[in-house]
Each structure stands twice: as C-alpha cells, then as structure tokens.
C-alpha cells in the first residue's frame, strides 16, 4: 500500500492538520480505515489515535482510493471536536446481548393455547 499526500492544510483554530490523500493498493482488497490510519500515522510521525479518517472513497474499477483525514495535536481536542459517529467508524462493532427469540414466543403461544381451552 502506498499513500501519497495531495494537500496539507494547518487549522490552528481547531488544533489540527487537514490532509487530502491518495492511496494505491495493487493486488489487495479495499483498504480498511484502521490500516490507513496506521499508515498515515507512520508517514506523519504521530500517534495513530490522533488520526481520524473522515472520508475514504475507493475509485470504481481501480485499486486506489482518495480520502480526507484530520490529524489532531491533542487527544482531548479530538474528543471535543469530532462527532462520535465519525470516531466509531472503522472500529470493531460491539456485540449486543443476544436475546433468545424462542423465549419471547412462549408467552404468545401460551395465550393461544389458553384461548383454545376456553
């Protein structure tokens, strides 16, 4: 995977750098946000937790993608500025407590059998 930075803009008000990039990945599946986050952090010599991939758009029929990332100077600023749904992208999904659907059906079946008895 090769990442090329197209444009870099400093935003002192929000204490971050805004980066437009192009990534090529010949012979590999589409990039994950996590892989790209690690690669950009390595190129920019920053902690990977300070890099947020805001946009990632793969090119149709090619093995390349363009995107937009934000690199914050402090983790506190990142948590204050970025919406939670952006931060949750690319993170593994948490499994919810599974409820057994059979348990929900039992009361309904019991009601039907009681009605039939009457």
KEKE-3310 file (N, C-alpha, C; in steps of 0.2 Angstrom, whole numbers, plus 5000, padded with zeros to 4 digits):
npx = (5004:5003:5004:5000:5002:4991:4987:4990:4984:4985:4976:4974:4965:4956:4966:4973:4978:4973:4971:4972:4973:4979:4978:4985:4983:4988:4984:4978:4964:4950:4955:4955:4949:4956:4969:4973:4974:4984:4995:4995:4998:5011:5018:5017:5022:5015:5004:4994:4981:4977:4974:4961:4951:4941:4935:4934:4935:4934:4940:4931:4933:4947:4962:4963:4961:4954:4955:4951:4958:4960:4972:4975:4982:4981:4973:4962:4957:4953:4943:4934:4930:4927:4913:4904:4900:4908:4920:4918:4918:4926:4930:4929:4913:4903:4896:4879:4870:4863:4846:4835:4824:4815:4810:4803:4792:4786:4776:4766:4762:4757:4746:4738:4735:4728:4717:4711:4707:4697)
npy = (4994:5011:5027:5044:5060:5073:5086:5097:5106:5117:5120:5130:5135:5124:5116:5106:5097:5096:5084:5079:5064:5051:5034:5019:5002:4989:4973:4970:4969:4981:4995:4996:5007:5007:5002:5011:5022:5019:5019:5032:5038:5033:5039:5053:5054:5053:5049:5035:5036:5050:5052:5054:5047:5055:5054:5042:5036:5024:5021:5017:5002:5002:5000:5010:5024:5039:5051:5060:5066:5070:5076:5078:5088:5086:5073:5076:5087:5082:5073:5082:5090:5081:5072:5058:5048:5048:5045:5032:5025:5012:5006:4990:4982:4982:4968:4965:4960:4945:4941:4927:4923:4913:4913:4924:4921:4911:4916:4921:4909:4902:4910:4908:4894:4894:4901:4893:4882:4887)
npz = (5000:4996:5000:4996:4999:4995:4998:5011:5025:5038:5053:5064:5073:5077:5081:5072:5058:5041:5029:5013:5003:4993:4990:4985:4981:4975:4970:4982:4994:4996:5006:5024:5036:5048:5044:5035:5044:5052:5043:5039:5051:5053:5042:5045:5057:5070:5084:5081:5087:5086:5073:5062:5050:5039:5027:5014:4999:4987:4971:4957:4949:4950:4959:4970:4981:4986:4999:5015:5029:5046:5057:5074:5087:5100:5110:5118:5112:5100:5105:5109:5097:5086:5080:5088:5079:5069:5075:5078:5067:5057:5069:5078:5079:5093:5101:5104:5119:5116:5114:5116:5104:5105:5118:5119:5111:5118:5128:5120:5113:5124:5128:5116:5117:5129:5126:5117:5125:5132)
capx = (5000:5006:4999:5003:4998:4990:4986:4990:4982:4985:4970:4976:4959:4954:4972:4973:4980:4968:4975:4969:4977:4978:4981:4985:4984:4988:4983:4975:4957:4949:4958:4951:4951:4961:4975:4975:4975:4991:4999:4996:5002:5018:5021:5017:5026:5011:5001:4988:4975:4976:4972:4954:4949:4934:4932:4938:4932:4938:4939:4927:4937:4954:4964:4965:4956:4956:4952:4952:4960:4962:4977:4975:4988:4979:4968:4957:4954:4950:4936:4929:4928:4924:4907:4905:4899:4915:4925:4916:4919:4932:4931:4925:4907:4902:4891:4874:4867:4858:4840:4833:4818:4810:4808:4798:4786:4782:4770:4761:4759:4753:4740:4734:4733:4723:4711:4708:4705:4691)
capy = (5000:5017:5033:5050:5066:5078:5093:5098:5112:5118:5123:5132:5136:5118:5112:5100:5097:5093:5081:5075:5059:5046:5028:5014:4996:4984:4966:4969:4971:4988:4997:4997:5014:5006:5001:5018:5027:5017:5021:5039:5040:5032:5044:5059:5053:5055:5043:5033:5038:5057:5052:5052:5046:5057:5052:5037:5035:5020:5023:5011:4998:5003:4998:5016:5027:5046:5052:5066:5064:5075:5074:5082:5089:5083:5069:5080:5092:5077:5071:5088:5092:5076:5069:5051:5043:5048:5041:5025:5022:5008:5002:4984:4983:4978:4963:4966:4954:4942:4938:4921:4924:4907:4915:4929:4917:4906:4918:4921:4903:4900:4913:4905:4888:4895:4903:4887:4878:4890)
capz = (5000:4995:5002:4993:5002:4989:5001:5019:5027:5045:5055:5071:5077:5079:5083:5068:5051:5037:5024:5007:5001:4988:4992:4980:4985:4970:4972:4989:4994:4998:5012:5030:5039:5053:5040:5033:5050:5055:5038:5039:5057:5052:5037:5048:5064:5075:5087:5077:5090:5084:5066:5060:5043:5039:5021:5011:4993:4983:4964:4954:4944:4951:4966:4973:4985:4989:5006:5019:5036:5051:5062:5079:5091:5107:5111:5121:5107:5096:5108:5110:5091:5082:5082:5090:5074:5065:5079:5079:5060:5057:5075:5078:5082:5099:5101:5109:5122:5112:5117:5113:5101:5107:5125:5118:5108:5123:5131:5115:5112:5130:5127:5111:5120:5134:5122:5114:5130:5134)
cpx = (5004:5002:5003:4998:4998:4990:4986:4989:4982:4979:4971:4970:4956:4960:4973:4976:4975:4972:4971:4975:4975:4981:4980:4987:4983:4988:4980:4967:4956:4952:4953:4953:4956:4968:4978:4977:4982:4996:5001:5000:5009:5021:5022:5020:5022:5008:4995:4981:4973:4974:4965:4953:4942:4931:4936:4933:4936:4936:4936:4932:4945:4956:4967:4960:4959:4952:4954:4953:4961:4967:4977:4981:4987:4973:4961:4953:4950:4943:4931:4926:4924:4918:4908:4904:4905:4920:4924:4917:4926:4933:4927:4919:4906:4896:4886:4872:4862:4852:4838:4826:4813:4807:4802:4791:4782:4776:4765:4758:4755:4747:4735:4731:4728:4717:4707:4705:4698:4685)
cpy = (5006:5023:5040:5056:5071:5085:5093:5105:5112:5122:5125:5133:5130:5113:5106:5102:5093:5090:5078:5070:5055:5040:5023:5007:4990:4977:4965:4971:4978:4990:4998:5004:5013:5005:5008:5023:5025:5019:5028:5042:5039:5037:5051:5059:5055:5048:5042:5035:5046:5058:5050:5052:5049:5055:5047:5035:5031:5022:5016:5008:4999:5001:5005:5019:5034:5047:5059:5064:5070:5073:5080:5082:5086:5079:5072:5084:5087:5075:5076:5090:5087:5073:5061:5047:5043:5044:5034:5021:5018:5005:4996:4985:4979:4974:4965:4960:4951:4939:4932:4923:4919:4909:4920:4926:4913:4909:4919:4914:4900:4904:4910:4898:4889:4897:4897:4882:4881:4889)
cpz = (5000:4996:5000:4996:4997:4992:5008:5021:5035:5047:5063:5076:5081:5081:5079:5062:5047:5031:5019:5004:4996:4990:4986:4983:4980:4973:4979:4989:4996:5005:5018:5032:5044:5050:5038:5038:5052:5050:5038:5045:5056:5047:5041:5055:5070:5078:5083:5080:5088:5077:5065:5053:5042:5032:5017:5005:4988:4975:4961:4948:4945:4958:4969:4976:4986:4995:5009:5026:5040:5056:5068:5083:5098:5107:5114:5116:5102:5098:5108:5103:5087:5084:5083:5084:5069:5068:5079:5072:5060:5063:5075:5081:5088:5099:5106:5113:5118:5116:5113:5110:5103:5114:5124:5115:5113:5126:5126:5113:5118:5130:5122:5114:5125:5131:5119:5119:5132:5129)
residu = (UNK:UNK:UNK:UNK:UNK:UNK:UNK:UNK:UNK:UNK:UNK:UNK:UNK:UNK:UNK:UNK:UNK:UNK:UNK:UNK:UNK:UNK:UNK:UNK:UNK:UNK:UNK:UNK:UNK:UNK:UNK:UNK:UNK:UNK:UNK:UNK:UNK:UNK:UNK:UNK:UNK:UNK:UNK:UNK:UNK:UNK:UNK:UNK:UNK:UNK:UNK:UNK:UNK:UNK:UNK:UNK:UNK:UNK:UNK:UNK:UNK:UNK:UNK:UNK:UNK:UNK:UNK:UNK:UNK:UNK:UNK:UNK:UNK:UNK:UNK:UNK:UNK:UNK:UNK:UNK:UNK:UNK:UNK:UNK:UNK:UNK:UNK:UNK:UNK:UNK:UNK:UNK:UNK:UNK:UNK:UNK:UNK:UNK:UNK:UNK:UNK:UNK:UNK:UNK:UNK:UNK:UNK:UNK:UNK:UNK:UNK:UNK:UNK:UNK:UNK:UNK:UNK:UNK)
# end
